[in-house]
């Protein structure tokens, strides 16, 4: 008899879908909020339990859903890496909602609040399904589900600019989904399968026989391109600043920290479980991923340097950080994949923290978003100032913070390859560029402006915005703790990632 803990990944997905149905039937937005928080917390606990089981036992398992087994039925696959990502994603989603709670209920009309949480729960279900899926078509279904949910989160503010941003996001998302579906159709036509283990066997046979090389190359290229567009890989990122810059604080935190990562996790799963790194290298796909990753690291940072709108600056910073992840995947080595997975965790903690703190600093500054109007805002909410500082220093790559460790792992991963100089030079240049826009932002929030300028800003601030925000402070402390854990106690985490990747290849 199989251990009962192996049911938990499915339970967590089902629980999120059930919560979406329940919140749709509840009128109160605040009750829906607490239900959603509770579901995210429960999912984090369930997946944490799965993590302990899979890592301690050194196993990965497949959970079949329904009566039909592979290759005809549907299933989810779970190992240490998937459980770790699912637990972190669920916990961060709860913290993002808590960190942006005050803005959330101010920005969204009361009659629409429950629908917002319906979409948050569907987004949670989609992230978990993309992490655990063992079936390519199920992956496509939840790609579309997450797109719909993310669009709803962007336009939750219900104003003109957000509607335009949503349309742009939807257009680019449909392009990405279309490319993925075409690639999946080609792959299915030459293999006859959709489940990943069966696909892997068929692809291996095609590789050995050297048949269907061109269709296989096209299929892999379209699948990767589709997920690249969905995850805002350079140069398909133009929708990102408008979408993240105009959304409510909680939405920006979830979109940047979590939604983009779901598509990247599915790409990693395909690379390791279906195609293999060797085949990706032979087809030249990793070279393309590497080039776009390096370009994103540099050009995303250059765009961030030009921004004075704090949330748009953070959005362009996400383009650069996603470039880091794709650089690791483009190295075509297991060490590169490990570095990318670790950076996913770092970015999942840093970006929600930065967006929540930016939202809070803006709130105590009369909801101004320009850095010149945020001068001295850290003193009006010290926890937000400290949180923004910790997140920024981590993104720059200062020791003792998670971002330093991920950059160290990227550098080590590049050393044994023939792309060492290119990767290290780009890594160093990107780090300098990161400092050139994060340091001025830190100086802006910590340097007090003249008294008359500060008074003009405070005239636009509301009393409730200046009051202590317990929910935000709790979330900020938790996310800061996560960044320090990733920066100091990183060896156990990378051990889990390495074990998970090793099991994905079996």
N, C-alpha and C positions, 0 to 999 in steps of 0.2 A: 504494500500500500504506500502511495506517494505521500510525503509530508504535507500537512495541511497548509504550510507556509507557501507552497507553490501556487496556491490559489490567489494569493494577495495581489500580484500584478493585475490580474483580471478584475479583482474586486475594486481596486483603486480606480480603474477606468470606468467600471460600471457605476461606482459611487459618484463620480463626477457627472456622468450623464444623468443619473437619477436626481442629483442636486439641481441640474439645469431644469428638469421637469418640475421639481418642487418649487423652485424660485419663480417659475413662470406663473404658478398658481397663487403666489403670495402677493398681496398688495403693498406691504411695507418694504421699502428699500432697505431699511436698517436691519430688519429681520433677515432679508435675503443676504445682506452683507455678512452677518454673523454665521449664517449657514455656509456660505462660501468659504469663509475663514476656517470654519470647523472642518469642512471637507478637505481643504488643502492641508491642514495640520494632520488630519487622519491619514491622508495619502502619504505624507512624509513619514509618519510612523510606520505604516504598513510596508513601504518600500525600504525604510531603514532596517526593518526586520528581515526582509528579503536579502538585503545587502549582507547582513551579518551571517545569514544562512549560506548564501552562495560563496562568500569569500572564505568562511571557516571550513566549509566542505570542499572547496575548490571545484565547484560544479556550475554548469549552466543547464537549464532545463527548458523544455518546450511544453507549453500548456495548450492543448487542442480545445478549440471552442466548437461545440456541436458534435454531431455523430460522425462526421467524415474526417478521416485522417489525411495526412499528406500523401500524394500531391494534390488532392482535390479539396480538402477542407481548409479552414482558416486556423491560425494558431499564433501565439505570441512566444517569443523567445527571451529568456532572462538569464543574465549572468551578473557578475559583480559590477561591471561598468554600467550596464543598463539600470541596475538597481540604484547605484550611486547617483547617476544623473537624474533619475526619476525622483529620488528623495530630495535632492537639492532643488530641482525645479519646483516641486510642490511647496517646499519651505519658503523659497524666495518669492513665489507668487503670493503666499500669505503675508509676507513681510512687505511686499510692494503695495498690496491693498491697505495694510495698516499704515504704512508711511504716507500714503496719499489720501487717507480717509477724509480729512477735513476738506480738501479741495474737491474731492469726488462728490460729496454731498452738496457743495456749493455750485459746482459747474454743471451738474446734470439735473434736469427737471425732475421733481418728485415722481411724476407719473411714468417716467422712463427709467427710473433707477433699477427696478426689478429686472427689466430687460437687459440692462447692463450686466447684472450678475448672472443672468442666463448665459450670456456670451462668455463671461469669464469662466464659468464652469465648463462650457463646451471647449474653450481654449485649453483648460486644464486636461480634459479628456483627450484632446488632440495631441498635446505634448507627450502625454504618457503613451498613447498609441503609437506615435512616431518613434518613440524611444524603444518600445517593446516589440513592434510588429515583426512578424516572420513572413509576411506576405506583401508583395510589392503593390498589388492593387489596393489592399487595405491602407497601405501607406499613402497612395494617391487619394483615397477617399478622405483621409484625415488631413491631408494637405489642403484640400478644398474646404474642409470644415474649419480648420484654423484660419484660412483666408477670410471666410465670412465673419468669423468671430473677431478677428483683428480689425477688419473694416468697421465693424460696429463699435469697437472701442475707440477708433480714431475719430469717428463722427459723433461720439457721445455728447460733446459740447454743443452740438447742434447750431453751428454758425457757418457763414459762407466760406471762409478760408478752410475750415475743416472739411466741408463737403468737397471742395476742390481737391484737397489733399487725399481724401478718401477715393475719389475717382481716379487720381493718378496711381495710387497704391493698388486699386483694384485692377487697373489696366495692366500694370507691370506684373501683378500676381497672376493674371490670366495668361499672360505670355509665358511665364515660368511654368505654370500648370500645364499649358498646352504642349510645351517642349517635353516635359516629363512624360505626359501621356503618349505622345508620338513615339518617344524612345522606348517606353514600356511596351507599346503595341508591336514595334519591330522586334524587340527582344523576345516577346511571347511567340511571335510568328516563327522565329528560327529555333526556339527551344521547346515550345509547347507547355511551358510551366510559368507559374506566378509565385509559388512558394520559394523562399530563398534557398533552402538546402537542395531542392530539386534543380533550381536554376543554376546553382553553383556546380553541380555535377554535369549538367548539360553544357555550360560554358567551358568547363575544363576539357570536355570531350571535343568541343569545337576548336579550342586552342591547340590541342594535340594533333587533330586532323588537319588543322590549318584551313578549314572550310568556313565559309560565311565570314571571312575576316572583315570585309568592308561593311556589311550590315551590322556586325557586332561593334565595330568602331563607331559607326554612326549612332547606334543605340546607346552605347556608353556615353558618347559625347553629348547627346541630347538629354539624357538623364542628369548628367552632371551640370549641364548648362541650365536646365530647368530649375534645379535646386539652388544653383548659384544665383539666378535671378531672384528667386524667392528669398534668399538670405542676404540680399543687398550687396552681393559681391561687386566690386568695381569692374566695369563702369555702369552697372545696372542699379545704382544707388540713388538716382536723382529724386525718387519719391520720398526717400527717408527723412531728410530735414523737415519738409513740410508736414509729414505725417507725425513725426515725433515732437516737432517743435510746437505744434498747435494742440496736441491732445492733452487731456487732463493728466495730472502728475502720475497717478497710478497706471494709466494706460501707457504713457511713455516708458515707465519703468518696466512694465511687462513686455512691451513690444521690443525694446532694445535688449533687455536682459534675457528674455526667454524665447519669444516667438521665433526670432531669427535662428536661435540655436537648435530648435526642433528640426528644421530642414537640414542643418549641417550634421546633426546626429544621424539622420537617415542616410545622408551621403556617406558618412563614415561606416555605417552598417553595411551599405552596399559594397563599398570598397573592400571591406575585410571579409564579409561573409559570402558575397556573390562573385565578385570579379578577381579579387586578390591584388595586392600592390604590384606584384610582378607583371600581371597582365595590363594593369593601368599604365605602367611604365613602358611596356612594349608598344602599346597603342599611342603613346605620346600624350595621354590625357593629363598625367601628373605635371608634365612640363607646362601645359597651358594653365593649370590651376596655380602653379608656382608663379608664373608671370603676372597673372591677374592679382594674386595675393600680394606680391611685392609692389605693384603699382598702387594697390589700395592702401598699403601701409604709408606710402609717401604722399600720394595725392589727397587721400582722405585727411591727413594731418595738415597739408597746405590749405585745404578748404576750411578746416577748423580754425586755423590762424586768422582767417579773414573775417570770422564771425564775431559780432558783439552781442548777439542774442544768445543767452547762455544755453538754452535747450537746443537750439540749432547747432551750436558749437559741440555739444555733447553728442548730437546725432552724427555729425561728421567724424567725430572721434570714434564712434561705433564702426564706421566704414573702415577706418584704419585698423581697429582692433580685430575686425572680421578678416582683414587682410593678413594679420598674424596667423590666424587659424588656418587660412587657406595656404599660407606659406608652408606651415608644418605638414599639411597634407600633400602639398606639391613636392616636398622632398622625397616622397615615395618610400619612406622607411618606417619601421615600427616605432622607432624613437620619435620621429616627426609626428606620428599619430598620437603618441602619448603626450607630447608637448601641446598639441592642439586640444586634446581632451582636457588637459589641466587648465589651459587658457579659457576654455568654455566655462569651467567652474569659476575661475577668477573673474571673468567678465560678467557672469551671471550674478555675482555678488557686488561688483563695483558699479556697474551701470545703474541698477535700480537704486543703489545708495546715492549716486550722483544726481540722478533725476529727482528723487524724493527730496534731497537736500536743496537742489536748485529751486524746486517748487516751493519749499518752505522759506528759503531766503527771499524769493520773489514775493511771497505772501506778506512777510513782515516789512517789505519795502513798497507797499501800496500796489502790489501785483505788477510792478515794473519788471521787465525781463532783460533789459540792456545792462551790461556789466557796469557802465558808468553810474547807473541808478542803484546798483547793488553795493556801492561802496560802504563799508562799515556794517553791512548786514549781518556778518557773523557775530557781532556783539549783541544784536537784537535777538538772536537765537543761537547760543553757543553750541548746542548739540548739532545743529545744522551746519555751522561753520566747521566744526571738528569732523563731521561726517564727510563733507565735501573735500576737506583737506586729505583725509585718509584715502578716499576714493581716487583723488587726483594723483597723490604720491604713488599709489599702487599702479595706476595707468602709466605714469612716467617710468616706473621700474626701480624705485628706491628700495634698498634692502630692508628686510623684515616685513615687507608687504607682499601679497600674493603675486602681483605683477612682475616683481623682480625674479621670482622663482620661475615663472613661465618663460620669461625672456632668457633666463639661464638654460632652461631645458631646450628652447629653440636653438640657441647657440651650440649646445652640445650635440643636438640632432644633426646640425649642418656640418659638423667637423668631418665625419667619415665620408661625406658625399663629394661629388665633383662640382658642387655648387657652393662650396664653403665661402669663398671670397664674396660672391654676389649676395648671399644670404646675410653674412655678418656685416657687410658694409651697409646694406639696407636696414638691418636691425639697429645698427648704431645711429644711422641718420634719422630713422623714425623715432628713436628714443629722444634725440635732441629736439626734433620737431614737436614731440609730445610736451616736452618741457616748455617750449616757446609759446604754447597757448594755455597750458594749465597754470604755469607760474604767474602770468599776468592776472588770470582769473582769481588765484589765491590772494594775490596782493590787493585786488579790487575789493574782495569781501572782508579783508582784515585791516585795511587802512581806512581810518575814519575820514570822511569828507569834511569840508567846512560846515560849521553849525547851521548856516542858513540853507545850504544845499540839503543837508540831512532833514531839516525841518520841512522843506518842500516835499520831499519824498514821503515823510511820515504823515503829511496831511491827507494823502490818499489811502493810508492804511486804516483798516477797520479794527475796532477794539477786539473782536473775536479772533482776528488773525494774529494779533500781538499776544494773545493769551497763551499760556503754556499748552503745548500739544503733546499729551502723554503717549498717544498712539504712535505718532511720528518718532518721538524720542526712543521708545522701546524698539521700533523697527530699525532705526539708525544704529543703535548700540549693537543689536544682533548682527546686522550686516557688517559693521566694523569688526566685530569679533570674528566673523567668518573670514574676512580678509587677512586678519592677523594669524588665524589658524592656518590658512593656505600659505602664508609667508614664513611661518616658523615650524609648524608640524606637518610638513608637506610629504615626508617620506612614506608614512602609512597610506596617504591618499594616492601617491603615484604607484605604490605597490598594488593597490586595488585596481587602478587603471591598467597597469601592465598585466595583471592576472586576467582582467576582463577581456583585454585585447587578445591575449593568448588563447582564451577559450572561444572567442569569436572565430578564430581561424581554424578550429577543429571541426 
